[in-house]
Amino acid sequence: MAKKKVPEEGAKKVNNPNVMGLRPEVLEQPITETLEVNYMPYAMSVIVSRAIPEIDGFKPSHRKLLYTMYQMHLLGGARTKSANVVGQTMKLNPHGDAAIYDTMVRLSRGYGALLHPLVDSKGNFGKVYSRDMAWAASRYTEVRLDPICAELFRDIDQDTVDFVDNYDGSMQEPTLLPTTFPNVLVSANQGIAVGMASNLCGFNLSEVCDAAAAYLKNPKVNLLDVLKAPDFPTGGELLYDEAALRQIYETGRGSVQVRAKWRYLKGENLIEIYEIPYTTTVEAIMDKVAELIKSGKIKEIADMRDETDLNGLKITIDLKRGADPDKLMARLFRSTTLQDSFSCNFNILIAGMPRVMGVREILEEWTAWRMDGVRRRTYYVLKKKQDKLHLLKGLKKILLDIDRAIQIIRETEEDAEVVPNLMIGFGIDEVQAEYVADIKLRNINKEYILKRIEEVSGLEAEIADLQDVLDNPGRVKKIITGELQAVKKKYALPRRTEIIYEYQNATAEEAEDETPDYPVHVFCSQEGYFKKITPQSLRMSNEQKYKEGDGPFLQWEGNNRDELLVFTDHQQCYKARLSDFDDSKASLLGDFLPTKLGMDPGESMVWACITADYAGNLLFFFENGKVARVELSAYRTQTKRRRLTGAYSDKSPLAAALLIQEDLEVAIRSTEGRALVFHTSALAPKATRSTQGVNVMTLKPKWKVERACPLSDTTIVNAARYRARSLPAAGALLKEEDRGEVQISLL
């Protein structure tokens, strides 16, 4: 009988009856324990074994693929079908063939995501600058290792790196690849783990090798003098910002601005874009430009097409007659990803721990790791030579009496006794005796043995030299520097991304507003229907159309570039430019603001205003008799935010609002029929939007403020009767002659 499991202390038993009427025991587990037991191992696995690269510049998936290709003798050999490589890689990386092939595509020369591709590919591998260009299936394409991979695997068989068992223990794989140059800074890499990410940009191989050599010579070297800036496979122009680059080099975080390269063909009146930022695609650029054309923000373009072919990327823009190509491109740089930023996050695994490091720290870690690899290689070679020297010393003793050695072997009756007898006869150890016993009969002659012994002095000199390397860190650094210079000489390529130092005069000027500026009349109905009408259209027909039950509420005269601020009953302010609305006609209903501005369900407009420069003050009149004066500049934002929360106080419903440019007299009316006139200079302006204001009109419990407007807009004849000597005040009952035929309104 199975032993019943005893619940842990603190766990709670819960009996839940199921459909069979049984009551099984269920143990509740705290969520913190669930996360620790179930989720944390997964998170750590993603961070350590999947998404974050290590000091050699590779994630595990990259390393397993490249090592498999190395074992398949694809370095310097003929290409093989990609499907063969994918199948073999699954011995090390059992995550499915699609994931492995995707990894191969990114490393390939055809895809073009790396400055120095590691896979020499043949066939369709797509393009990094295209979102929609799919690569061919693995059964069609062919691959082999690129020649530069020789620098990744150099001396891998000389104990330069550790090897571990694969997932099923059937074979071994390297934990790192012994790269002879800082590949982590050359090959761009991106990964998203759990709770952290990594985004490494590539640098030019020549500059990286020089920077590593300079760091080995002087750890305090100014890296900006050697490592100019990032270099991207898709080219483009990097806008040089020394402060931003210094931040990246020191902290590992920051961003750089990259923009496309273009040329203007005057004879054909067209623009050709032939290099784009690494972070975007041709399709994304064309979609955005098409959106700008449809919205009427760009009118100089007659046609735009993708003419990418075997010669490379090319986007062609046909211009309308009279269009200025420089001004158009400046506008496209501001409005599309033709100019984009690359955000750096140099997060690298060091000894199994993720660390965000600057370039100097990365070079420090790489040089320390590489020095250890060179020492391990040197010790491996030293040990081999010491073993060989040991054998030759035993052979030297045999030379003294070759005939005696032959006699010992001939007179030994049992094979197992040959080695012990040689050890006794010549005073050599077992290893030396085994070596002598295995010499071919034809080589047991004085000439052969003398030639072998002549190697002893050379071996002794080599061993002494190797031992000196191990004891002298300076010599190790010289070896690494020499390897770096050899890599630079053999594989370095010119920069692809051009560095633009003097770009302020061309692009750093304040972006001028291309929005057409013309006078408009703006109308807003009580239910929130909005119309923007030009004076010409209004002169032709000024009879406004409204839905049944709707009517006029607010109207202004302004310009197309003015901003609209809409306040809702949820204490929110929605912002839009008048240019965002199409020109309308008086005979149309107009745009429904809650839909146009994306208001929350059940949210409706209570008031609105327009402004060109955010000058003036807003007066919020609340039903409880309080009035808040808020500077309109409090609603200005640096970013293009469309919605502001906490636009005004929620302590009492809003009865009315006014935008004033200068102090004036205002009349307030309550539901009791009382009116109060006061001067707005009595209210101090506040910068806080949600201020409750000050009490202006005292009200009895059952009455509330219903209207407020400038005194000049009312029918009050005897204003002195309603003026307050001090605030707050109750006001006076309106006389018949002050009521007028039309009630006080906000219009």
QUIVEN-V15091 format. One line per field, one symbol per residue. ss: DSSP state (@ for helix, = for strand, . for the rest). phi: phi as a letter, one per 20 degrees, with the letter a starting at -180 (. if undefined). burial: + if it has 9 or more other C-alpha atoms within 8 Angstrom, else -. A space follows every 50 residues. Layout:
ss=???
phi=???
burial=???
This chain:
ss=............=====.....=====...@@@@@@@@@@@@@@@@@@@@ @..=.....@@@@@@@@@@@@...=....==@@@@@@@@.......@@@@ @@@@@@@=..........====...................====.@@@@ @@@.........===......===........@@@@..====....==== ..=.@@@@@@@@@@@@@.....@@@@...=......===..@@@@@@@@@ @.=======.=====....======......@@@@@@@@@@@@@...... ======..=..=..=====.....@@@@@@@@@@@...=======.==== ..====..@@@@@@@@@@@@@@@@@@@@@@@@@@@@@@@@@@@@@@@@@. .@@@@@@@@@@.....@@@@@@@@@@...@@@@@@@@...@@@..@@@@@ @@@.@@@@@@@@@@@@@@@@@.@@@@@@@@@@@@@@@@@@@......=== ...@@@@...........=======...======@@@@@@.......... .========...======...======@@@..........==@@@@.... ....=======.....======...======@@@@.......===..... ...=======....======...======@@@...=.......==.=... ....======@@@.....@@@.=.....=..==..@@@@........
phi=.ffffefffnfdecedfdfenecfecdfdgffffffedefffgffffedb edfdfencegfffffffffffeleeneffcfgfffgfffffdcednffff ffffgfeefffmedfcgddedcoedmbfecedfeeffffeecbbffgffg fedgmfedmfcedcfffdmebdcffbdffecfffeeefbcbcdenbbbbd eecfgffffffffffffbfefffffdefagcdfemnceefcffffffffe dncqbceccfdbbdeffelbddddbcgfeccffffffffffffffnecce eeabbedfbfepfadddeeffnfeffffffffffdcefcbddeebeecec lndfcecffffffffffffffffffffffffgffffffffffffffffgf bfffffffffeefdffeffgfffffdmdeffffffffeffgfeebfffff ffffffffffffffffffffecgffffffffffffffgfecfcfgeefed eddgfecefgffeefgdbfbddccefeoedcdcfgfffffbdefdcffnd afccbbdbcfefddddddfdldcddbefffdffdcfedfneeggffemff gnecfdabbcbdcleocdddddfenecddcffffdfcfeefebdemfbfd fbgeeabcddebfbecddcdffneccdbefffdefdeefefencfddecf gedbfdbbaggfeddfedfffdfefbdfbencffegfefmfdfgcef
burial=----------+-----+---------+------+++--+++-++++++++ ++++++++++++++++++++---+++---+++--+++-++-++---+--+ +-+++++++++++++-+++++-+-+++++++----+-+-+++++++-++- ++++++-++++---++-----+++-+++++++++++++++++++--++++ ++++++++++++++++------+--++-++++++++++++---+++++++ ++++++++++++-++---++++++++++-+++++++-++--++---+--- ++-+---+----++++++++----+--+-+-++--+++++++++++++++ ---+++++++-++++++--++-++++++++++--++--+++++++++++- -+--+--++--+----+++++++----+-+-+++++-------+---+++ -++--+--++--+--++-++-----++--++-+++-++---+---+++++ --+---------------++++++++-++++++++-++--+--------+ +-++---++++++++++++-+++++++++----+++--++++++------ --++++++-++--+++++++++++++++++++++---------+-++++- ---++++-++----+++++++--+++++++----++--++++--+++++- --+++++++++-++++-----+++---+++++-+---+++---++--
